[in-house]
């Protein structure tokens, strides 16, 4: 939808001469659609998860439903006048002194990718942003459709961030258009469940599936890494790059969610699919143990503020279940890592 808003106002003489009835929007939409279909076909052909694993099929349905919902919502609210914004501020801002078009375009792409890196980092560090961003991480089957698994609140906030980027840098409409298209293709690519020869070498410059798979790990120490959208050198520069093979994808103790559940999950800190009453043993000195467990949880996330109550409640539930003989995770408080 964003690309549609942008490209509907742009004219490229070379395309108009060769294909008078074909717009830039049509060309870029076709490229993105073909890329998406090709990556999905590779996943189905060589991965086999869609054919054999019901949770993978559920992931596809949920993610595509979210994509359609977000697209319709954005259209209905007319969110993003990015092109109009670019036309009003083109030639000003940080890139005002760069007269060479290709150099200005390259700098715009690098700066946008840096902004998205910082925005992604903030979405993991600030509780009110993680509230929405955790929907993206709740997918237990990382595949090409996971790139569409976004809560509508995060989509709206990201558009505002990009609008601010346009105002500050003064990028031209065409540069916004092609940067958006390239990053969209990159997102589809690095979420795909694929591997290929030379992937590690390519990963020295770009975010590849093996790097982004770490970012979707169930362990917080791993999914708080590899924030890049297009380039991997931002993670190398800021020390957030990690190259490992994650043992599990998704969020621990969060069951696979359908479309409706993902929308609700975006407004929920604590996830309790199977709540049950507590059974406490009398005269048991719980507070010291709970305090120690809560401290450990806070330490794992780097003592980021805003989660103190949730750390205490999760630790309290964990200690009480252990003392009562517990039955696994059946009645545990479900909290995002």
HELIX and SHEET records of a PDB file:
HELIX    1   1 UNK A    2  UNK A    7  1                                   6    
HELIX    2   2 UNK A   13  UNK A   18  1                                   6    
HELIX    3   3 UNK A   24  UNK A   42  1                                  19    
HELIX    4   4 UNK A   43  UNK A   47  3                                   5    
HELIX    5   5 UNK A   49  UNK A   52  1                                   4    
HELIX    6   6 UNK A   54  UNK A   77  1                                  24    
HELIX    7   7 UNK A   82  UNK A   89  1                                   8    
HELIX    8   8 UNK A   93  UNK A   95  5                                   3    
HELIX    9   9 UNK A  101  UNK A  125  1                                  25    
HELIX   10  10 UNK A  127  UNK A  137  1                                  11    
HELIX   11  11 UNK A  144  UNK A  148  5                                   5    
HELIX   12  12 UNK A  152  UNK A  169  1                                  18    
HELIX   13  13 UNK A  173  UNK A  191  1                                  19    
HELIX   14  14 UNK A  199  UNK A  202  1                                   4    
HELIX   15  15 UNK A  209  UNK A  215  1                                   7    
HELIX   16  16 UNK A  220  UNK A  223  1                                   4    
HELIX   17  17 UNK A  233  UNK A  238  1                                   6    
HELIX   18  18 UNK A  259  UNK A  265  1                                   7    
HELIX   19  19 UNK A  287  UNK A  300  1                                  14    
HELIX   20  20 UNK A  308  UNK A  323  1                                  16    
SHEET    1   A 2 UNK A 270  UNK A 271  0                                        
SHEET    2   A 2 UNK A 334  UNK A 335 -1                                        
END                                                                             
